[in-house]
Structure formats: C-alpha cells, structure tokens
C-alpha cells in the first residue's frame, strides 16, 4: 500500500524524511524549522556565516550577522535538532560582495540577494544538503511552491507584500524540485503566531531590513572600503549634453534618483543615465524616465519556452507591480521585453522577472538581467 504524500509532497512518512532547513536566525526560518520538527520530520538546521562582523554590522537589522548565528543556535537547541554552521565568507566575498561593487562601478543597480541565492545559498547549500542525503531543502522564503509528480513550480506568496519570488528567478529547475517553501501560504502575523506557540525566543525579533553586508543601507561606504579609487569627480550633464554640475562619484547615483543631485532647475531633475565609461551622470525631467521596451540577457527559464507565448506579466523591481508584457526571445540567452504600459526608472543591473496567471496564482516562469 502506498504511503500518503507528506506535507512537502513526498511519498514518505515524515519520520522517514530528512530535511535541511536553512536557518538565518530570523523568525521566518526559525519558524519553518519548528514546523518541520513538530510534524515529525528529521530536521538538520544549517546556518551560513557569510562575512566577518563589524560592530556596525552586528548592531544593524540584517540577516546572517553575528547575533543571528547565536539566535539560530538557540532555536536549534530549543527544538532539539542537529545544527551546523558553514563558513562561507570567502565564497560570499567573491560571488556577492565583489559582484555588488563591480556592478555599481559599471553604472548599474545590483541585487545582491539574487546573487547570494544563486551562488551561495542555493548552489552550495543545495550540494551540502545532498551530501547529507536530505530529501529536501527547506527555507523561510515567502514564495508558494506546488509539487506534482516530482516537479515543483514556484508562485508568488499569498502575502504579496512579503513575496520574495523576484529574488529567486535564477533558481535552477533541479534546485526548485528539491526546495520547499512552507511560508508561501501564510501571512507574516501567522508566522509570528506559530513562533510564539512554539515558544521560540525570536518570535518578536524585528525583520532584517538592510542588505546583510551593508550596514544601515550605506552601500557607498562598502564601495569605498573595497574600491577607494572609485570616488572620482565627473560631470553632470543635461539631456542636451551641457555640463550643469559636478558629482563626487557615479557610485552615489541610481537611475530615477531625485535627491542628492545638488543641481537645480525650473523643474525637478532625475538621474536618467549613468555613463561609467565617461564617468558622467545625465539628468532630466521625470517623463524622460518612461520606458516601454528593454533588453535583457542571461535568461533563466523554469518552464518550456512555449509558455512565454501566453499572456505574460513582468516585474522590473522587487517592489514593483506586475506589468502586462510581451517577451521576444532573441536566443536562449537574450530577449527584448515590451510593456503594454509605461514604466518609470528602470535600471540596468536589476532583474526582469516573468510570471503568468493560472488557477494556483502567479506562476514564476524565469527572468533575466536588464541591460538597457
């Protein structure tokens, strides 16, 4: 007689199912570990140490800082589960921090959380989980996953204000079939309530708000630390090419920025373009930020290409809305994306993520990196 599928879609009893839970020390991943333990799974918690803490970092509201590792260890002890700490500082510096700095110096606006998920968390943690003979890797991300016949598809979370699918577009098909996201059908207040019922000391812990290695959101200080030579003065030009000011370094600017330009005009000025080759900033009125067509590359698809011929929606920033769009694939790696409505302030270095709507919700199809 076949076993009934367990809560993570596997044909095994929970007591015979080994899972690895990625534990950052926050309330979300701690709650997931508690849920898995309560349901009877064999749980191993793994926490990644990704960088060496400074006093400034350890006191800020971030994930993966020193206090978080302590909190993860306490939760594991409370739940009586095995817990490991993996020291990935060198990998994180090479694949995430260096990429972040280089991207800003190229006039882009990077998303280090995508790089971290793609390189360190899901690639290396995926391999570690496989080495432990775990049946699944569980995380506290707010995305919904539906598994059918050993194939898992990802959807936007029920709580759209918490949805993190945008940051996971670069997940591989192999990884996605192995990953599970139990919080995708829950609201944040429900997660905290579960944590309280499990008597976890992190139940009321504030959410991480900053990029983990950027204390208090001051990304310029990180760039200054790693590339002090990057702070070179350059021209600020208007759309006619006239020099109207001087900047202290292009790393201080992002597309669509209004504040901090320090140049006045009869109407508000916004950063329209960042030219890293010439070390120049181009500014203009807000209506010049409107885009209805972009080019993307390094595309990652989680579905058959045919699904891109249906009604597609795209998202061009993590906090952005879904835009009705058309994807024109140029080859397996590049595409042109046409929006059926105007969008403002799209920046190279950000991701363009694809969705379609079906009976389960907003299905993640994949995405690519915005080039221009």
Secondary structure by P-SEA (a helix, b strand, c coil): ccccccccccccccccbbbbbbccccaaaaaaaaaaaaaccbbbbbbbbccccccccccccccccaaaaaaaaaaaaaabbbbbbbbcaaaaaaccaaaaaaaaaacccccaaaaaaaccccaaaaaaaaaaccccccccccbbbbbcccbbbbbcccccccccccccccccaaaaaacccccccccaaaaaaaaaaacccccccccccccccccccaaaaaaaaaccccbbbbbbbccccccccccccccccccccccccccccccccccccccccccbbbbbccccccccccccccccccccccccccbbbbbcccccccccccccccccccbbbbbccccccccccccbbbbbbccccccccbbbbbcc
